[in-house]
Amino acid sequence: MRLSGKAALITGGTSGIGVATAKLFVQEGAKVAVTGRDESKFDEVRKSLGTDALIIKVEVRSLADVKEMSRQVGDRFGGVDIFFGNAGRALASPLDSTDEALYDELMDSNVKGLFFSMQAIAPLLREGGSVILNTSFLNSTGRIGLSLTAASKAAVRSFARTWSQELLPRKIRVNAVSPGFIKTPIMLRMGMSAEEVKTQQAGAASIIPIGRMGEPEEIAAATLFLASDDSRYVVGAELVVDGGISQL
Ligand SMILES: NC(=O)c1ccc[n+]([C@@H]2O[C@H](COP(=O)([O-])OP(=O)(O)OC[C@H]3O[C@@H](n4cnc5c(N)ncnc54)[C@H](OP(=O)(O)O)[C@@H]3O)[C@@H](O)[C@H]2O)c1
């Protein structure tokens, strides 16, 4: 029970890495609030997290939504010990065919959404708290057609450094977790068919040094480490959990 008595907020906590992390946090004794946009998933998420979990409909690109998120979390928990800024997208953005709408959708979801979620939650963070931001192994590599996803995640990585400086006086640590290719619905949302996702996943496995894609639970375990006092001396860092793809 490494998170006993702690209150945690996870944005994008209704799917993939976010919901796997929420489940682990509940098992470790935390009270959990999760956000998502697609309300059709909420019943299932409530079943897996228990009736104590707070589930809030939030579009992170909307400042009104993130302020309301903060209000509801404050009302329920009084304060927040752990904030996992996880909501985000991955979309192809070829240089020659990306329009302004796609640019805004991706950058606003991954950068603006995180910035203003953090701004809204920061006043609720308690002394001794931990913030974990979900970046990506793409933040420091170049991959054809993924410039905006990579650049947005480099911004997320950068936030972890500056926000660490800004929040350390309040004894709040900020770190980033950096997943590689993880089996979640994220690829389906890139507009690929189930068949194309299968082919992509098989191709991905062949270029990952460890020989397979990652599971959401493997990112959850790393996030738990950063959330808990086990990582009390880790500040402004990036924990890479990618089967070696960015390192070997
Ligand atoms: N899977 C990977 O291979 C991988 C690799 C590196 C980094 N990541 C990062 O890990 C994080 C979680 O991804 P995942 O793989 O678990 O994907 P996922 O299964 O698609 O989950 C994404 C979550 O974020 C929410 N979300 C997305 N855009 C949002 C927005 N504009 N406003 C509010 N909520 C929004 C989604 O809510 P709805 O379902 O309601 O839309 C969902 O709960 C993302 O930041 C992603 O970039 C993933």
The ligand as an SDF file (V2000), in Angstrom:
LIG
                    3D

 48 52  0  0  0  0  0  0  0  0999 V2000
    0.6660    4.0430  -26.3460 N   0  0  0  0  0  0  0  0  0  0  0  0
    1.8780    4.4410  -26.6910 C   0  0  0  0  0  0  0  0  0  0  0  0
    2.5760    3.7680  -27.4770 O   0  0  0  0  0  0  0  0  0  0  0  0
    2.4450    5.7290  -26.1230 C   0  0  0  0  0  0  0  0  0  0  0  0
    3.8030    6.0030  -26.3180 C   0  0  0  0  0  0  0  0  0  0  0  0
    4.3390    7.1770  -25.7960 C   0  0  0  0  0  0  0  0  0  0  0  0
    3.5360    8.0630  -25.1080 C   0  0  0  0  0  0  0  0  0  0  0  0
    2.2190    7.7810  -24.9410 N   0  0  0  0  0  0  0  0  0  0  0  0
    1.4110    8.7690  -24.2340 C   0  0  0  0  0  0  0  0  0  0  0  0
    0.6820    8.1570  -23.1960 O   0  0  0  0  0  0  0  0  0  0  0  0
   -0.4980    8.9130  -22.9320 C   0  0  0  0  0  0  0  0  0  0  0  0
   -1.6900    7.9610  -22.8510 C   0  0  0  0  0  0  0  0  0  0  0  0
   -1.8080    7.3250  -24.1130 O   0  0  0  0  0  0  0  0  0  0  0  0
   -2.4820    5.8890  -24.3270 P   0  0  0  0  0  0  0  0  0  0  0  0
   -1.5490    5.1330  -25.2040 O   0  0  0  0  0  0  0  0  0  0  0  0
   -2.9420    5.3050  -23.0470 O   0  0  0  0  0  0  0  0  0  0  0  0
   -3.6920    6.3270  -25.2720 O   0  0  0  0  0  0  0  0  0  0  0  0
   -5.2730    6.1290  -25.2050 P   0  0  0  0  0  0  0  0  0  0  0  0
   -5.6080    4.7440  -24.8200 O   0  0  0  0  0  0  0  0  0  0  0  0
   -5.7400    6.6670  -26.4990 O   0  0  0  0  0  0  0  0  0  0  0  0
   -5.7270    7.0910  -24.0090 O   0  0  0  0  0  0  0  0  0  0  0  0
   -5.6470    8.4780  -24.1130 C   0  0  0  0  0  0  0  0  0  0  0  0
   -6.4410    9.1140  -22.9960 C   0  0  0  0  0  0  0  0  0  0  0  0
   -6.2850   10.5400  -23.0940 O   0  0  0  0  0  0  0  0  0  0  0  0
   -7.5720   11.1500  -23.2310 C   0  0  0  0  0  0  0  0  0  0  0  0
   -7.4580   12.3080  -24.1110 N   0  0  0  0  0  0  0  0  0  0  0  0
   -6.8220   12.4020  -25.3020 C   0  0  0  0  0  0  0  0  0  0  0  0
   -6.9360   13.6370  -25.7980 N   0  0  0  0  0  0  0  0  0  0  0  0
   -7.6610   14.3360  -24.8990 C   0  0  0  0  0  0  0  0  0  0  0  0
   -8.1460   15.6740  -24.8470 C   0  0  0  0  0  0  0  0  0  0  0  0
   -7.8970   16.5540  -25.8270 N   0  0  0  0  0  0  0  0  0  0  0  0
   -8.8780   16.0500  -23.7910 N   0  0  0  0  0  0  0  0  0  0  0  0
   -9.1420   15.1850  -22.7970 C   0  0  0  0  0  0  0  0  0  0  0  0
   -8.7350   13.9050  -22.7780 N   0  0  0  0  0  0  0  0  0  0  0  0
   -8.0050   13.5030  -23.8290 C   0  0  0  0  0  0  0  0  0  0  0  0
   -8.4680   10.0640  -23.7990 C   0  0  0  0  0  0  0  0  0  0  0  0
   -9.8130   10.3480  -23.4830 O   0  0  0  0  0  0  0  0  0  0  0  0
  -11.0100    9.8400  -24.4650 P   0  0  0  0  0  0  0  0  0  0  0  0
  -10.7950    8.3590  -24.6250 O   0  0  0  0  0  0  0  0  0  0  0  0
  -12.2440   10.1490  -23.7280 O   0  0  0  0  0  0  0  0  0  0  0  0
  -10.8150   10.5880  -25.7530 O   0  0  0  0  0  0  0  0  0  0  0  0
   -7.9260    8.8290  -23.0840 C   0  0  0  0  0  0  0  0  0  0  0  0
   -8.4750    8.7380  -21.7930 O   0  0  0  0  0  0  0  0  0  0  0  0
   -0.6160    9.9550  -24.0520 C   0  0  0  0  0  0  0  0  0  0  0  0
   -0.1730   11.2080  -23.5980 O   0  0  0  0  0  0  0  0  0  0  0  0
    0.3350    9.4100  -25.0990 C   0  0  0  0  0  0  0  0  0  0  0  0
    0.8540   10.4110  -25.9420 O   0  0  0  0  0  0  0  0  0  0  0  0
    1.6540    6.6370  -25.4230 C   0  0  0  0  0  0  0  0  0  0  0  0
  1  2  1  0
  2  3  2  0
  2  4  1  0
  4  5  1  0
  4 48  2  0
  5  6  2  0
  6  7  1  0
  7  8  2  0
  8  9  1  0
  8 48  1  0
  9 10  1  0
  9 46  1  0
 10 11  1  0
 11 12  1  0
 11 44  1  0
 12 13  1  0
 13 14  1  0
 14 15  2  0
 14 16  1  0
 14 17  1  0
 17 18  1  0
 18 19  2  0
 18 20  1  0
 18 21  1  0
 21 22  1  0
 22 23  1  0
 23 24  1  0
 23 42  1  0
 24 25  1  0
 25 26  1  0
 25 36  1  0
 26 27  1  0
 26 35  1  0
 27 28  2  0
 28 29  1  0
 29 30  1  0
 29 35  2  0
 30 31  1  0
 30 32  2  0
 32 33  1  0
 33 34  2  0
 34 35  1  0
 36 37  1  0
 36 42  1  0
 37 38  1  0
 38 39  2  0
 38 40  1  0
 38 41  1  0
 42 43  1  0
 44 45  1  0
 44 46  1  0
 46 47  1  0
M  CHG  2   8   1  16  -1
M  END
$$$$
